[in-house]
Amino acid sequence: MKMGIFFWVLALFFIVGCATAPPVIEKKDVKEVAEPAAKPVVETPAAPPRLFEERDLLLDGVALLNRPERPDPEKARSSFLSLIQRYPQSRWRPAAEAFIRLIDERDAFREMRRQDRLLVDKTRTERLRALQENELLKKAVRELTENLQSETAALAQENEQMKRDIQRLKALEIELQKRERMLR
Protein backbone atom coordinates (compact mmCIF):
# COMPACT_ATOMS: atom_id res chain seq x y z
CA MET A 1 0.00 0.00 0.00
CA LYS A 2 2.81 2.40 0.97
CA MET A 3 4.76 1.48 -2.16
CA GLY A 4 1.70 2.26 -4.24
CA ILE A 5 1.33 5.70 -2.65
CA PHE A 6 5.05 6.32 -3.06
CA PHE A 7 4.83 5.34 -6.73
CA TRP A 8 1.92 7.71 -7.35
CA VAL A 9 3.70 10.55 -5.52
CA LEU A 10 6.85 9.95 -7.56
CA ALA A 11 4.88 9.83 -10.81
CA LEU A 12 3.06 13.02 -9.86
CA PHE A 13 6.36 14.80 -9.17
CA PHE A 14 7.66 13.76 -12.58
CA ILE A 15 4.51 15.06 -14.25
CA VAL A 16 4.57 18.33 -12.30
CA GLY A 17 8.29 18.73 -12.94
CA CYS A 18 7.62 18.71 -16.66
CA ALA A 19 5.10 21.54 -16.35
CA THR A 20 6.27 24.89 -17.63
CA ALA A 21 6.75 27.77 -15.27
CA PRO A 22 5.06 31.10 -15.92
CA PRO A 23 7.27 33.42 -17.98
CA VAL A 24 9.56 35.68 -16.01
CA ILE A 25 8.96 39.36 -16.58
CA GLU A 26 12.21 41.11 -17.36
CA LYS A 27 12.83 44.36 -15.54
CA LYS A 28 14.14 47.34 -17.40
CA ASP A 29 17.45 48.76 -16.34
CA VAL A 30 16.96 51.40 -13.71
CA LYS A 31 19.71 53.89 -13.08
CA GLU A 32 20.97 53.58 -9.60
CA VAL A 33 21.25 56.79 -7.75
CA ALA A 34 23.81 56.74 -5.01
CA GLU A 35 22.70 58.51 -1.88
CA PRO A 36 25.04 59.38 0.87
CA ALA A 37 24.73 56.85 3.63
CA ALA A 38 24.11 58.72 6.82
CA LYS A 39 23.36 55.74 8.97
CA PRO A 40 23.62 52.06 8.25
CA VAL A 41 20.45 50.40 7.12
CA VAL A 42 19.56 47.21 8.91
CA GLU A 43 18.21 44.76 6.42
CA THR A 44 15.17 42.86 7.51
CA PRO A 45 15.09 39.29 6.34
CA ALA A 46 13.14 39.13 3.16
CA ALA A 47 10.02 37.01 3.13
CA PRO A 48 10.60 33.80 1.24
CA PRO A 49 9.47 34.02 -2.33
CA ARG A 50 5.98 32.88 -3.11
CA LEU A 51 7.29 29.90 -5.04
CA PHE A 52 8.92 28.44 -1.95
CA GLU A 53 5.80 28.84 0.16
CA GLU A 54 3.78 27.07 -2.51
CA ARG A 55 6.34 24.32 -2.73
CA ASP A 56 6.50 24.04 1.07
CA LEU A 57 2.71 23.63 1.27
CA LEU A 58 2.89 20.89 -1.35
CA LEU A 59 5.82 19.16 0.34
CA ASP A 60 4.12 19.40 3.75
CA GLY A 61 1.09 17.63 2.30
CA VAL A 62 3.26 14.96 0.69
CA ALA A 63 5.19 14.49 3.96
CA LEU A 64 1.89 14.02 5.81
CA LEU A 65 0.93 11.34 3.29
CA ASN A 66 4.30 9.57 3.49
CA ARG A 67 4.69 9.40 7.27
CA PRO A 68 5.88 5.89 8.10
CA GLU A 69 3.96 5.47 11.36
CA ARG A 70 0.56 6.76 10.27
CA PRO A 71 -0.24 8.90 7.22
CA ASP A 72 -2.65 11.76 7.80
CA PRO A 73 -4.56 12.32 4.56
CA GLU A 74 -7.01 14.83 6.08
CA LYS A 75 -4.26 17.25 7.13
CA ALA A 76 -2.53 16.68 3.80
CA ARG A 77 -5.78 17.44 1.99
CA SER A 78 -6.17 20.70 3.94
CA SER A 79 -2.57 21.61 3.05
CA PHE A 80 -3.28 21.00 -0.65
CA LEU A 81 -6.54 22.98 -0.44
CA SER A 82 -4.66 25.83 1.22
CA LEU A 83 -2.19 25.86 -1.66
CA ILE A 84 -5.01 25.92 -4.22
CA GLN A 85 -6.92 28.69 -2.43
CA ARG A 86 -3.93 30.91 -1.66
CA TYR A 87 -2.16 30.50 -4.98
CA PRO A 88 -4.68 29.77 -7.73
CA GLN A 89 -2.09 30.47 -10.46
CA SER A 90 0.61 28.32 -8.87
CA ARG A 91 2.52 25.85 -10.96
CA TRP A 92 1.94 23.33 -8.14
CA ARG A 93 -1.83 23.64 -8.39
CA PRO A 94 -2.29 20.64 -10.75
CA ALA A 95 -0.21 18.48 -8.42
CA ALA A 96 -2.25 19.59 -5.40
CA GLU A 97 -5.50 18.95 -7.27
CA ALA A 98 -4.25 15.51 -8.26
CA PHE A 99 -3.35 14.73 -4.65
CA ILE A 100 -6.78 15.88 -3.47
CA ARG A 101 -8.43 13.75 -6.13
CA LEU A 102 -6.30 10.74 -5.09
CA ILE A 103 -7.14 11.28 -1.41
CA ASP A 104 -10.84 11.54 -2.25
CA GLU A 105 -10.68 8.42 -4.42
CA ARG A 106 -8.84 6.58 -1.64
CA ASP A 107 -11.53 7.62 0.86
CA ALA A 108 -14.25 6.51 -1.55
CA PHE A 109 -12.44 3.21 -2.09
CA ARG A 110 -12.14 2.67 1.66
CA GLU A 111 -15.84 3.38 2.10
CA MET A 112 -16.69 0.92 -0.68
CA ARG A 113 -14.38 -1.64 0.91
CA ARG A 114 -16.04 -1.09 4.30
CA GLN A 115 -19.48 -1.57 2.73
CA ASP A 116 -18.22 -4.69 0.94
CA ARG A 117 -16.95 -6.08 4.24
CA LEU A 118 -20.30 -5.37 5.87
CA LEU A 119 -22.05 -7.08 2.98
CA VAL A 120 -19.68 -10.06 3.21
CA ASP A 121 -20.24 -10.28 6.97
CA LYS A 122 -23.99 -10.05 6.49
CA THR A 123 -23.89 -12.70 3.76
CA ARG A 124 -21.69 -14.93 5.91
CA THR A 125 -24.09 -14.53 8.85
CA GLU A 126 -27.09 -15.33 6.64
CA ARG A 127 -25.25 -18.33 5.20
CA LEU A 128 -24.45 -19.65 8.69
CA ARG A 129 -28.05 -19.11 9.75
CA ALA A 130 -29.28 -20.93 6.62
CA LEU A 131 -26.84 -23.80 7.25
CA GLN A 132 -28.02 -24.09 10.86
CA GLU A 133 -31.63 -24.01 9.74
CA ASN A 134 -30.82 -26.61 7.08
CA GLU A 135 -29.21 -28.86 9.70
CA LEU A 136 -32.25 -28.46 11.97
CA LEU A 137 -34.55 -29.34 9.07
CA LYS A 138 -32.42 -32.37 8.17
CA LYS A 139 -32.57 -33.50 11.79
CA ALA A 140 -36.34 -33.03 11.87
CA VAL A 141 -36.74 -34.97 8.61
CA ARG A 142 -34.51 -37.75 9.96
CA GLU A 143 -36.58 -37.95 13.17
CA LEU A 144 -39.84 -37.94 11.21
CA THR A 145 -38.49 -40.64 8.88
CA GLU A 146 -37.43 -42.78 11.85
CA ASN A 147 -40.84 -42.25 13.49
CA LEU A 148 -42.57 -43.13 10.24
CA GLN A 149 -40.49 -46.29 9.84
CA SER A 150 -41.13 -47.38 13.43
CA GLU A 151 -44.86 -46.66 13.08
CA THR A 152 -44.91 -48.51 9.75
CA ALA A 153 -43.18 -51.48 11.35
CA ALA A 154 -45.60 -51.38 14.30
CA LEU A 155 -48.59 -51.17 11.95
CA ALA A 156 -47.23 -54.03 9.85
CA GLN A 157 -46.90 -56.18 12.98
CA GLU A 158 -50.37 -55.18 14.10
CA ASN A 159 -51.69 -55.98 10.64
CA GLU A 160 -50.06 -59.42 10.72
CA GLN A 161 -51.46 -60.01 14.19
CA MET A 162 -54.94 -59.06 12.97
CA LYS A 163 -54.62 -61.43 10.00
CA ARG A 164 -53.69 -64.25 12.38
CA ASP A 165 -56.58 -63.30 14.66
CA ILE A 166 -58.96 -63.33 11.70
CA GLN A 167 -57.64 -66.75 10.67
CA ARG A 168 -58.21 -68.05 14.22
CA LEU A 169 -61.67 -66.51 14.31
CA LYS A 170 -62.54 -68.22 11.02
CA ALA A 171 -61.17 -71.50 12.35
CA LEU A 172 -63.19 -71.04 15.55
CA GLU A 173 -66.30 -70.20 13.56
CA ILE A 174 -65.88 -73.33 11.47
CA GLU A 175 -65.32 -75.35 14.65
CA LEU A 176 -68.43 -73.80 16.16
CA GLN A 177 -70.50 -74.68 13.11
CA LYS A 178 -69.27 -78.28 13.25
CA ARG A 179 -70.25 -78.58 16.92
CA GLU A 180 -73.66 -77.14 16.21
CA ARG A 181 -74.19 -79.76 13.52
CA MET A 182 -73.10 -82.48 15.83
CA LEU A 183 -75.39 -81.30 18.55
CA ARG A 184 -78.46 -81.40 16.37
C-alpha positions as CSV (number, residue, x, y, z in Angstrom):
1,M,0.0,0.0,0.0
2,K,2.8,2.4,1.0
3,M,4.8,1.5,-2.2
4,G,1.7,2.3,-4.2
5,I,1.3,5.7,-2.6
6,F,5.1,6.3,-3.1
7,F,4.8,5.3,-6.7
8,W,1.9,7.7,-7.3
9,V,3.7,10.5,-5.5
10,L,6.9,9.9,-7.6
11,A,4.9,9.8,-10.8
12,L,3.1,13.0,-9.9
13,F,6.4,14.8,-9.2
14,F,7.7,13.8,-12.6
15,I,4.5,15.1,-14.2
16,V,4.6,18.3,-12.3
17,G,8.3,18.7,-12.9
18,C,7.6,18.7,-16.7
19,A,5.1,21.5,-16.3
20,T,6.3,24.9,-17.6
21,A,6.7,27.8,-15.3
22,P,5.1,31.1,-15.9
23,P,7.3,33.4,-18.0
24,V,9.6,35.7,-16.0
25,I,9.0,39.4,-16.6
26,E,12.2,41.1,-17.4
27,K,12.8,44.4,-15.5
28,K,14.1,47.3,-17.4
29,D,17.4,48.8,-16.3
30,V,17.0,51.4,-13.7
31,K,19.7,53.9,-13.1
32,E,21.0,53.6,-9.6
33,V,21.2,56.8,-7.7
34,A,23.8,56.7,-5.0
35,E,22.7,58.5,-1.9
36,P,25.0,59.4,0.9
37,A,24.7,56.8,3.6
38,A,24.1,58.7,6.8
39,K,23.4,55.7,9.0
40,P,23.6,52.1,8.2
41,V,20.4,50.4,7.1
42,V,19.6,47.2,8.9
43,E,18.2,44.8,6.4
44,T,15.2,42.9,7.5
45,P,15.1,39.3,6.3
46,A,13.1,39.1,3.2
47,A,10.0,37.0,3.1
48,P,10.6,33.8,1.2
49,P,9.5,34.0,-2.3
50,R,6.0,32.9,-3.1
51,L,7.3,29.9,-5.0
52,F,8.9,28.4,-2.0
53,E,5.8,28.8,0.2
54,E,3.8,27.1,-2.5
55,R,6.3,24.3,-2.7
56,D,6.5,24.0,1.1
57,L,2.7,23.6,1.3
58,L,2.9,20.9,-1.3
59,L,5.8,19.2,0.3
60,D,4.1,19.4,3.8
61,G,1.1,17.6,2.3
62,V,3.3,15.0,0.7
63,A,5.2,14.5,4.0
64,L,1.9,14.0,5.8
65,L,0.9,11.3,3.3
66,N,4.3,9.6,3.5
67,R,4.7,9.4,7.3
68,P,5.9,5.9,8.1
69,E,4.0,5.5,11.4
70,R,0.6,6.8,10.3
71,P,-0.2,8.9,7.2
72,D,-2.6,11.8,7.8
73,P,-4.6,12.3,4.6
74,E,-7.0,14.8,6.1
75,K,-4.3,17.2,7.1
76,A,-2.5,16.7,3.8
77,R,-5.8,17.4,2.0
78,S,-6.2,20.7,3.9
79,S,-2.6,21.6,3.0
80,F,-3.3,21.0,-0.6
81,L,-6.5,23.0,-0.4
82,S,-4.7,25.8,1.2
83,L,-2.2,25.9,-1.7
84,I,-5.0,25.9,-4.2
85,Q,-6.9,28.7,-2.4
86,R,-3.9,30.9,-1.7
87,Y,-2.2,30.5,-5.0
88,P,-4.7,29.8,-7.7
89,Q,-2.1,30.5,-10.5
90,S,0.6,28.3,-8.9
91,R,2.5,25.8,-11.0
92,W,1.9,23.3,-8.1
93,R,-1.8,23.6,-8.4
94,P,-2.3,20.6,-10.8
95,A,-0.2,18.5,-8.4
96,A,-2.2,19.6,-5.4
97,E,-5.5,19.0,-7.3
98,A,-4.2,15.5,-8.3
99,F,-3.4,14.7,-4.6
100,I,-6.8,15.9,-3.5
101,R,-8.4,13.8,-6.1
102,L,-6.3,10.7,-5.1
103,I,-7.1,11.3,-1.4
104,D,-10.8,11.5,-2.3
105,E,-10.7,8.4,-4.4
106,R,-8.8,6.6,-1.6
107,D,-11.5,7.6,0.9
108,A,-14.3,6.5,-1.6
109,F,-12.4,3.2,-2.1
110,R,-12.1,2.7,1.7
111,E,-15.8,3.4,2.1
112,M,-16.7,0.9,-0.7
113,R,-14.4,-1.6,0.9
114,R,-16.0,-1.1,4.3
115,Q,-19.5,-1.6,2.7
116,D,-18.2,-4.7,0.9
117,R,-16.9,-6.1,4.2
118,L,-20.3,-5.4,5.9
119,L,-22.0,-7.1,3.0
120,V,-19.7,-10.1,3.2
121,D,-20.2,-10.3,7.0
122,K,-24.0,-10.0,6.5
123,T,-23.9,-12.7,3.8
124,R,-21.7,-14.9,5.9
125,T,-24.1,-14.5,8.9
126,E,-27.1,-15.3,6.6
127,R,-25.3,-18.3,5.2
128,L,-24.5,-19.7,8.7
129,R,-28.1,-19.1,9.7
130,A,-29.3,-20.9,6.6
131,L,-26.8,-23.8,7.2
132,Q,-28.0,-24.1,10.9
133,E,-31.6,-24.0,9.7
134,N,-30.8,-26.6,7.1
135,E,-29.2,-28.9,9.7
136,L,-32.3,-28.5,12.0
137,L,-34.5,-29.3,9.1
138,K,-32.4,-32.4,8.2
139,K,-32.6,-33.5,11.8
140,A,-36.3,-33.0,11.9
141,V,-36.7,-35.0,8.6
142,R,-34.5,-37.8,10.0
143,E,-36.6,-37.9,13.2
144,L,-39.8,-37.9,11.2
145,T,-38.5,-40.6,8.9
146,E,-37.4,-42.8,11.9
147,N,-40.8,-42.2,13.5
148,L,-42.6,-43.1,10.2
149,Q,-40.5,-46.3,9.8
150,S,-41.1,-47.4,13.4
151,E,-44.9,-46.7,13.1
152,T,-44.9,-48.5,9.8
153,A,-43.2,-51.5,11.4
154,A,-45.6,-51.4,14.3
155,L,-48.6,-51.2,12.0
156,A,-47.2,-54.0,9.8
157,Q,-46.9,-56.2,13.0
158,E,-50.4,-55.2,14.1
159,N,-51.7,-56.0,10.6
160,E,-50.1,-59.4,10.7
161,Q,-51.5,-60.0,14.2
162,M,-54.9,-59.1,13.0
163,K,-54.6,-61.4,10.0
164,R,-53.7,-64.3,12.4
165,D,-56.6,-63.3,14.7
166,I,-59.0,-63.3,11.7
167,Q,-57.6,-66.7,10.7
168,R,-58.2,-68.1,14.2
169,L,-61.7,-66.5,14.3
170,K,-62.5,-68.2,11.0
171,A,-61.2,-71.5,12.4
172,L,-63.2,-71.0,15.5
173,E,-66.3,-70.2,13.6
174,I,-65.9,-73.3,11.5
175,E,-65.3,-75.4,14.7
176,L,-68.4,-73.8,16.2
177,Q,-70.5,-74.7,13.1
178,K,-69.3,-78.3,13.3
179,R,-70.3,-78.6,16.9
180,E,-73.7,-77.1,16.2
181,R,-74.2,-79.8,13.5
182,M,-73.1,-82.5,15.8
183,L,-75.4,-81.3,18.6
184,R,-78.5,-81.4,16.4
